[in-house]
Amino acid sequence: MKSFDEYVVVVTGAGQGIGYGLCLAFAKAGAKVALNDLDGDLAIAAAHKINEQVCAEAVTPYGFDTAEVAAVRTMIDAVSHKHGRLDVAIANAGLSHFGRFLDYTPEAFDRVTAVNLRGTFFTAQAAARAMIKTGTKSGRLIFMSSVTGNQAYPNLNAYGMTKAGIQQLARVLAVELGAHGITVNAIAPGATVTERTMADDPSYDTNWQGVAPNQRVAQVEDIVETALFLATPQARHITGQTIMVDGGWTLISPIPEATPDIPDTSSKLR
Ligand SMILES: NC(=O)c1ccc[n+]([C@@H]2O[C@H](COP(=O)([O-])OP(=O)(O)OC[C@H]3O[C@@H](n4cnc5c(N)ncnc54)[C@H](O)[C@@H]3O)[C@@H](O)[C@H]2O)c1
């Protein structure tokens, strides 16, 4: 098990799902964690649950909307001031909103971009400022993208656009922040079993396991382990990258169902 003793970590959108899994894993590995969620009660309950498991006051809840830049800054200033460092910031909060392009409203567009792009951008900015100000030598910024930032997925037009934007933000910030020892990477999960995806579709795991070559859906731990590795000192030379955690889903281009069996070409070149 990795040790993050003394580390100070911020995770947004963490009352449940992937974010919760990240907070639990970092707290178990010895970190002090700031757990944000839009739903303040959920944030408090999640922090309480983790603290009980690790038998320590490792996690502090912060209830606010990450689209509110002032609130993001207040949390990150408070955390870095209290501990005198900030090691890892994970901009995980993201809003999936399905809608046909032809019917998509400006209100839905503004909300999706405010949470996914503005939220990620200003979480990164506040965290990078705090890392530099406190003299943290090897800061880590980790963003939560999606396979939909690489492949076109119908009715996730605005969402996919923001997830592609997040990957580009990781590249640009890797260049801007490299001299400060900060690495910036994104993780692009494929279909992942969480409370939300199972609530949307109770058969989500069985329905989606067939889309990836490895015939499985991701569990939260698959995403968490990737983030934990990116946070380690051993990952210091990896920056500006997006790591697909999708069982190979994005490697595939569909072929026609009527494709005949592959002809035997072993005896002739053609
Ligand atoms: N689950 C998947 O299959 C999947 C696949 C690809 C990418 N992702 C991405 O991973 C991240 C986490 O996904 P998930 O499925 O665990 O999340 P989720 O939808 O279950 O949400 C997790 C938490 O984030 C909170 N949240 C939402 N908007 C927020 C905001 N503006 N400010 C603060 N908190 C907010 C919610 O209240 C919720 O408790 C998201 O960015 C998502 O786009 C998820």
The ligand as an SDF file (V2000), in Angstrom:
LIG
                    3D

 44 48  0  0  0  0  0  0  0  0999 V2000
  -18.9870    7.2600  -13.4540 N   0  0  0  0  0  0  0  0  0  0  0  0
  -18.5830    7.1990  -14.7000 C   0  0  0  0  0  0  0  0  0  0  0  0
  -18.9280    6.2410  -15.4410 O   0  0  0  0  0  0  0  0  0  0  0  0
  -17.6530    8.2590  -15.2590 C   0  0  0  0  0  0  0  0  0  0  0  0
  -17.0980    8.0420  -16.5420 C   0  0  0  0  0  0  0  0  0  0  0  0
  -16.2580    9.0250  -17.0700 C   0  0  0  0  0  0  0  0  0  0  0  0
  -15.9760   10.1610  -16.3410 C   0  0  0  0  0  0  0  0  0  0  0  0
  -16.5230   10.3530  -15.1100 N   0  0  0  0  0  0  0  0  0  0  0  0
  -16.1930   11.5920  -14.4190 C   0  0  0  0  0  0  0  0  0  0  0  0
  -15.6750   11.2990  -13.1410 O   0  0  0  0  0  0  0  0  0  0  0  0
  -16.0720   12.2990  -12.1990 C   0  0  0  0  0  0  0  0  0  0  0  0
  -16.8020   11.6580  -11.0390 C   0  0  0  0  0  0  0  0  0  0  0  0
  -17.8700   10.8870  -11.5420 O   0  0  0  0  0  0  0  0  0  0  0  0
  -18.9140   10.1240  -10.5900 P   0  0  0  0  0  0  0  0  0  0  0  0
  -19.7310    9.2760  -11.4890 O   0  0  0  0  0  0  0  0  0  0  0  0
  -18.1910    9.5360   -9.4430 O   0  0  0  0  0  0  0  0  0  0  0  0
  -19.7090   11.4090  -10.0710 O   0  0  0  0  0  0  0  0  0  0  0  0
  -21.2180   11.6610   -9.5890 P   0  0  0  0  0  0  0  0  0  0  0  0
  -22.0210   12.1690  -10.7030 O   0  0  0  0  0  0  0  0  0  0  0  0
  -21.6980   10.4850   -8.8270 O   0  0  0  0  0  0  0  0  0  0  0  0
  -20.9630   12.8830   -8.6190 O   0  0  0  0  0  0  0  0  0  0  0  0
  -20.1190   12.7830   -7.5020 C   0  0  0  0  0  0  0  0  0  0  0  0
  -20.4410   13.9210   -6.5770 C   0  0  0  0  0  0  0  0  0  0  0  0
  -20.1150   15.1860   -7.1790 O   0  0  0  0  0  0  0  0  0  0  0  0
  -21.0030   16.1490   -6.6600 C   0  0  0  0  0  0  0  0  0  0  0  0
  -21.0350   17.3310   -7.5180 N   0  0  0  0  0  0  0  0  0  0  0  0
  -21.6560   17.4580   -8.7120 C   0  0  0  0  0  0  0  0  0  0  0  0
  -21.5120   18.7170   -9.1800 N   0  0  0  0  0  0  0  0  0  0  0  0
  -20.7590   19.3810   -8.2730 C   0  0  0  0  0  0  0  0  0  0  0  0
  -20.2890   20.7020   -8.1640 C   0  0  0  0  0  0  0  0  0  0  0  0
  -20.5710   21.6180   -9.0990 N   0  0  0  0  0  0  0  0  0  0  0  0
  -19.5480   21.0540   -7.0930 N   0  0  0  0  0  0  0  0  0  0  0  0
  -19.2820   20.1530   -6.1220 C   0  0  0  0  0  0  0  0  0  0  0  0
  -19.7260   18.8820   -6.1460 N   0  0  0  0  0  0  0  0  0  0  0  0
  -20.4610   18.5030   -7.2100 C   0  0  0  0  0  0  0  0  0  0  0  0
  -22.3210   15.4110   -6.5800 C   0  0  0  0  0  0  0  0  0  0  0  0
  -23.1910   16.0240   -5.6070 O   0  0  0  0  0  0  0  0  0  0  0  0
  -21.9090   14.0000   -6.1920 C   0  0  0  0  0  0  0  0  0  0  0  0
  -22.0200   13.7540   -4.8020 O   0  0  0  0  0  0  0  0  0  0  0  0
  -16.9130   13.3040  -12.9860 C   0  0  0  0  0  0  0  0  0  0  0  0
  -16.0990   14.3690  -13.4280 O   0  0  0  0  0  0  0  0  0  0  0  0
  -17.3880   12.4930  -14.1860 C   0  0  0  0  0  0  0  0  0  0  0  0
  -17.6720   13.3020  -15.3070 O   0  0  0  0  0  0  0  0  0  0  0  0
  -17.3510    9.4190  -14.5660 C   0  0  0  0  0  0  0  0  0  0  0  0
  1  2  1  0
  2  3  2  0
  2  4  1  0
  4  5  1  0
  4 44  2  0
  5  6  2  0
  6  7  1  0
  7  8  2  0
  8  9  1  0
  8 44  1  0
  9 10  1  0
  9 42  1  0
 10 11  1  0
 11 12  1  0
 11 40  1  0
 12 13  1  0
 13 14  1  0
 14 15  2  0
 14 16  1  0
 14 17  1  0
 17 18  1  0
 18 19  2  0
 18 20  1  0
 18 21  1  0
 21 22  1  0
 22 23  1  0
 23 24  1  0
 23 38  1  0
 24 25  1  0
 25 26  1  0
 25 36  1  0
 26 27  1  0
 26 35  1  0
 27 28  2  0
 28 29  1  0
 29 30  1  0
 29 35  2  0
 30 31  1  0
 30 32  2  0
 32 33  1  0
 33 34  2  0
 34 35  1  0
 36 37  1  0
 36 38  1  0
 38 39  1  0
 40 41  1  0
 40 42  1  0
 42 43  1  0
M  CHG  2   8   1  16  -1
M  END
$$$$
